[in-house]
Amino acid sequence: MAGVLAHEISHIRNNDIWVMTLADLTSRMTPTLSLIGQLLVVINLPLFLLAETSLSWLAILLLILAPAISALLQLALSRTREFDADLSAINLTGEPQGLASALVKLEQQHRGLLERLLTPDRRSPEPSLLRTHPRTEERIQRLLSLRPKPSPSASAIPSPEAILQPPPILLG
């Protein structure tokens, strides 16, 4: 529970709501601006033909593809912010294992009992580019890679300095 709360607090602390709102606004404005640009090209097409000037095909292609590119960039930003929130949550709690086990439980709850019994190895059909969150397996692998590695020591009894210091969090 602490890992999940730390993850959500990290979203708040990192201003993810503001960042994603700005990305959403940009993603919503892009199709409108693209359509206006395309209409201007169509309206001015006779002028381009009479003046014998050339149009940049790259600019026209960008006008057409801009809404799709904007949406894909927004989804990529969302996945990145999830990874950042995971990392910040680990920095707050110091326990990557707790958040990893919470993610496993949430994934199991997300899938219904019948679906888990009939298709236990089923993957999400949507491509990773179209997901707002990274795959749970990938998040868990990243979290578990952040576990502190045990260091070999000469004695089994820790020194008093080692007891008083918090455990280090190694970032991979």
Secondary structure by P-SEA (a helix, b strand, c coil): caaaaaaaaaaaaaaaaaaaaaaaaaaaaaaaaaaaaaaaaaaaaaaaaaacccccaaaaaaaaaaaaaaaaaaaaaaaaaaaaaaaaaaaacccaaaaaaaaaaaaaaaccaaaaaacccccccccccccccccaaaaaaaaaaacccbbbbcccccccccccccbbbbcc
